[in-house]
Each structure stands twice: as C-alpha cells, then as structure tokens.
Amino acid sequence: MEMAAQIAVALLAALHIYILVLEMFLWDKPRGLRAFGLTPELAKATRTLAANQGLYNGFLAAGLIWGLGCGQRGVPVLIFFTICVVVAGVFGAVTANRKILFVQAIPGAVALALVLAA
C-alpha cells in the first residue's frame, strides 16, 4: 500500500483516538467543554452519552489500526472502516454540528481516496 495512504489512515486513527479521549475522559473537563462548546451542566447531563460515542470512535480507530497492521491484505478492512468514518462524519454534520464534516468526514474521504488509489 502506498505510503501516503498509510500516513493518512494512521492520522485518521490518531484523530479517532483523540476523539475517544475527549468524549470518554475529558467531556466535562475544561478541554472537553471548549472542544464541544458545552456548559458544565450540559456536559454533566450528557457524560454517559458522550462516553458511548467515544467508545464508537475507539472502534473506528481500532479497525483502522487493524487494517494497517495487515499490510496489503488489510486493504478491504481499511476501505470498510474509512467508509464508516465518512458515514459517521456526514451523519454527525447533518444531525449535530456542521464542523464534524470538516473534522471527520473530509479526512476520512481523503484517506479512503488514497487507499483506493494505492
């Protein structure tokens, strides 16, 4: 697999690990409040939901890392998980915050395009 595709997928996995940390562990802390534009009250009330979202982001990262670890045989895995990232990003942009399109969906689409081109 081409180096650019590997780098893009690795960065995408790192992004999802970062999102996992924000949603699962920092949701109601200053960094999480800033990242998601939350009030302390709203963060406290939605903490469990955010942890659930974080876990899903962790599964996306795990799938991307798994695909990378399989080398050329992992390309179908990478295609599946990058598509999942794009779909999750588009859904999030439509239902939650348009910023998600730029933070998640577009990087996922770029990684997918690079994997398909490799």
C-alpha positions as CSV (number, residue, x, y, z in Angstrom):
1,M,0.0,0.0,0.0
2,E,1.3,3.5,-0.9
3,M,3.0,5.4,1.9
4,A,0.6,8.4,1.6
5,A,-2.4,6.1,2.2
6,Q,-0.7,4.6,5.2
7,I,0.0,8.0,6.7
8,A,-3.5,9.3,6.0
9,V,-5.0,6.2,7.7
10,A,-2.6,6.5,10.6
11,L,-3.5,10.1,11.1
12,L,-7.2,9.3,10.9
13,A,-6.8,6.6,13.5
14,A,-4.9,9.0,15.8
15,L,-7.7,11.6,15.3
16,H,-10.3,9.0,16.5
17,I,-8.2,8.0,19.5
18,Y,-8.1,11.8,20.4
19,I,-11.9,12.0,20.0
20,L,-12.2,8.9,22.2
21,V,-10.2,10.6,24.9
22,L,-12.1,13.8,24.6
23,E,-15.5,12.1,24.8
24,M,-14.8,9.4,27.3
25,F,-12.4,11.1,29.7
26,L,-12.4,14.9,29.1
27,W,-16.1,15.6,28.2
28,D,-16.8,17.5,31.4
29,K,-13.2,18.9,31.9
30,P,-12.1,22.3,30.5
31,R,-10.6,20.9,27.3
32,G,-13.8,18.9,26.5
33,L,-16.0,21.8,27.4
34,R,-14.0,24.0,24.9
35,A,-13.8,21.4,22.2
36,F,-17.6,20.8,22.1
37,G,-18.8,24.2,23.3
38,L,-20.6,22.8,26.3
39,T,-21.7,24.2,29.6
40,P,-20.6,22.3,32.7
41,E,-24.3,21.5,33.4
42,L,-24.9,20.1,29.9
43,A,-21.6,18.1,30.0
44,K,-22.6,16.5,33.3
45,A,-26.0,15.6,32.0
46,T,-24.7,14.0,28.8
47,R,-21.5,12.5,30.1
48,T,-22.7,8.9,29.7
49,L,-23.9,9.5,26.1
50,A,-20.5,11.1,25.3
51,A,-18.6,8.1,26.7
52,N,-20.7,5.8,24.4
53,Q,-19.8,8.0,21.4
54,G,-16.2,7.9,22.5
55,L,-16.2,4.1,22.6
56,Y,-17.5,4.0,19.0
57,N,-14.7,6.3,17.9
58,G,-12.3,3.9,19.6
59,F,-13.7,1.1,17.5
60,L,-13.2,3.1,14.3
61,A,-9.6,3.7,15.4
62,A,-9.1,0.0,16.2
63,G,-10.4,-1.0,12.8
64,L,-8.1,1.4,11.0
65,I,-5.1,0.2,13.0
66,W,-6.1,-3.4,12.4
67,G,-6.2,-2.8,8.6
68,L,-2.8,-1.0,8.7
69,G,-1.3,-3.9,10.6
70,C,-2.4,-6.4,7.9
71,G,-0.5,-4.7,5.1
72,Q,-1.8,-5.3,1.6
73,R,-4.3,-7.9,2.9
74,G,-5.8,-5.2,5.1
75,V,-7.0,-3.0,2.3
76,P,-10.6,-4.3,2.4
77,V,-10.6,-3.6,6.2
78,L,-9.3,-0.1,5.5
79,I,-11.9,0.6,2.9
80,F,-14.7,-0.6,5.2
81,F,-13.5,1.5,8.2
82,T,-12.8,4.6,6.2
83,I,-16.3,4.4,4.7
84,C,-17.6,4.1,8.3
85,V,-15.7,7.2,9.3
86,V,-17.1,9.1,6.3
87,V,-20.7,8.0,7.0
88,A,-20.3,8.8,10.7
89,G,-18.9,12.2,9.9
90,V,-21.6,13.1,7.4
91,F,-24.3,11.9,9.9
92,G,-22.7,14.0,12.6
93,A,-22.5,17.0,10.4
94,V,-26.2,16.7,9.5
95,T,-27.5,15.9,13.0
96,A,-25.2,17.6,15.4
97,N,-22.6,20.1,14.1
98,R,-21.6,21.0,10.6
99,K,-17.9,21.3,11.8
100,I,-17.9,17.4,12.0
101,L,-17.9,17.4,8.2
102,F,-14.5,19.0,8.2
103,V,-13.0,17.3,11.2
104,Q,-14.1,13.8,10.5
105,A,-15.8,13.2,7.1
106,I,-13.4,15.0,4.8
107,P,-10.3,13.5,6.4
108,G,-12.0,10.1,6.2
109,A,-12.8,10.7,2.5
110,V,-9.2,11.7,1.8
111,A,-7.9,8.6,3.5
112,L,-10.4,6.5,1.6
113,A,-9.4,8.0,-1.8
114,L,-5.7,7.4,-1.0
115,V,-6.4,3.8,0.0
116,L,-8.4,3.2,-3.2
117,A,-5.7,4.8,-5.3
118,A,-2.8,2.8,-3.8
